[in-house]
Amino acid sequence: MRVTMILPALTEATSPFFRPIKYSLFPPLGLATLAGYLRPDDEVRIWDEHVRRLDLDDDRPDLVVIQVYVTSARRSYELADAYRARGVFVALGGLHVTALPDEAAAHADAVFLGPGEDTWPVFLDDFRRGEPRRRYESRQRTLDGLPPIRRDLIERHRYLVPNSIVVSRGCPHHCDFCYKDAFFDGGKSFYTQAVDAALAEIDRLPGRHLYFLDDHLFGNRRFATALFDGMRGMGRVWQAAGTVDSVLAPDLLERAAAAGLRSLFVGFETVNAQNLAGQRKRQNIGRDYAAVVRRLHDAGVMVNASFVFGMDGDGPDVFDRTVDWAIAQGIETATFHIMTPYPGTALYQRMRAAGRMLHEDWDRYDTRQVVFAPQGMTAGELESGYRRAYRDFYRWGGIWRGAATKALLRDRLRHLAYAGGWKKFEPVWDLLIRSRQVLHALPLLEAALVSFGAHRSSGAHGSSGAHGSSGARGGVSATRDRSYCPRGPESRPSTGLPSSTYPTVRT
C-alpha cells in the first residue's frame, strides 16, 4: 500500500520572500507516529509543506492522510479535493476536524475525531478489507503498546530541532480558550506513556538536545518525577512546557533541571488577575509570577513567557504593562497572542452566543488578527497593540534592559545573544532555511542552553521562593501551560493526524 501523509503549510510559511524560523523548528511528529502502525512493506512518505512544497502531479498513492489545523483548513481541503478528484482515498484528522467534523467530511472519505492511537489501527484494518467507515471517534485513551515512531521518514536536516518528542497527551487543566477539551471529548483528556517506554524513546534519539512538545510535561507529578530521575545522567539538554503552579511545586523543577532542563515555555497569559477566572485559568490564580521567573532562573532555566491580549479585562494599557513587566523580570523570550476563540472551545461557544464573532475565515484565526469583538478596546487597538508588544519587547533597548537584570556579565551577554537571535537575525534564519542548512545552527542553541544551566544564581532570591510577592501594580499577581493553549500554527508546529499534540511556537 502506498501512503502519503501531509502537514499542509500556512500561507506565510511558503512566502518566496521571507520564512520565519518557527516553521522550521519541529518535524511533523504525529504523522511519523501514525506511520509506525503501517506494515513494513507499505510505501509511506511524509510531506511537511512548511519545509518542502508538495508536487501533486508526481504523487499517486492509495491513501492520503492530512492533518488539519484551523489556519491550514483551506489548504488542507484544497489538497483533499485534488486527491479525491483523482480517485485517491483521503483521510482527514486533527484539531480542526474534531471541532468541525461535518465541515471536514465534505472534503474527505473518512474523518477522525480525537487522538488516533485507538482509531487509526482500526481504520487501517477496515481499509485493507475494503470496508472503511466514514467517521472514527476515539474512546479508548492509552499509550501502551505505541509502536516506535518512524523517524526514518523525517528529513532531519530541514529542522532546527529534529529531536522533538511527546510522552503524554493532553493536559489536566480545562481553560476556556483551549482546544483540548473538545479534542479529547468522550474519554480521558490527559494520559502518559509508561516511564520506561518514554526513556527508551529518548535513548533512541541521536545527539544531545531534546524538545518535549507535550502540552504540560509536568502535568502528572509521579510520572514527571520518575521521568526526570530516569533522565538524570543521560547528558541531555532539553526544553519543554509547564504551568505556573508546576514551577512553584516543591522539588519538581529541581529534578527537571538536574536532568537537563534549560528552557521552559510558561503560560502567564495575562497581567490582569481578573481575566483568569473568566477563562477558567485556575492554575494561575493567586500565583506570584515574579517568584516563578526567579525560581526558574535560580534553577538555571531560561523563560519563554507567553501572553494573550484581548481578554475582557484588558484595556489599551495592557500591552505596555505586559512588556514592561516581562523585561523587568529578565525574561529571555516571549510570545504574544491575540485571544482567538477557536471552534470547539468554550470560549468560541460563549462568544458566538453573545454575537461577538466577526467571521469564520479560518485563515485569519492565527492569533495575530482579531476575529471577535473585543470589550475593552477596539479591534484596531488590539491588533496594533499586539504588534507593538512584539516590537517593544524585542527592540535592542528592551533586550538590553532585560539583560541588565542579570547580575553577571556572562549572563547578560547570553541573554543578548539568545533573545536577539530569534528576532534580530531573522534574515540569517531565512537563509539557513532556504539553503537547507538550518540544522547546522543546532550546536549554537545547545551551547546557549548548556552555558545558561552551568551557572545557577546564588543571589538574594534563593531557589525555593515558591511564595514571594509581586505587587499588584507593576507586577503580576494572579496565575495549563498553554501559554495560549489554543495556539494555532502561529503558535506551535504540530504533531499529527489524529494525534494530540497542539501547534504553538516556542522559542
Secondary structure, 3 states (H helix, E strand, C coil): CEEEEEECCCHHHHCCCCCCHHHHCCCCHHHHHHHCCCCCCCEEEEEECCCCCCCHHHCCCCEEEEECCHHHHHHHHHHHHHHHHCCCEEEEECHHHHHCHHHHHCCCCEEEECCCCCHHHHHHHHHHHCCCCCEEECCCCCCCCCCCCCHHHCCHHHCCCCCEECCEEECCCCCCCCCHHHHCCCCCCEEECCHHHHHHHHHHCCCCEEEECCCCCCCCHHHHHHHHHHHCCCCCEEEEEECHHHHHCCCHHHHHHHCCEEEEEEEEECCCHHHHHHCCCCCCCCEEHHHHHHHHHHCCCEEEEEEEECCCCCCCCHHHHHHHHHHHCCCCEEEEEECCCCCCCHHHHHHHHCCCECCCCHHHCCCCCCCECCCCCCHHHHHHHHHHHHHHHCCHHHHHHHHHCCCCHHHHHHHHHHHHHHHCCHHHHHHHHHCCCHHHHHHHHHHHHHHHHHCCCCCCCCCCCCCCCCCCCCCCEECCCCCCCCCCCCCCCCCCCCCCCCCCCCC
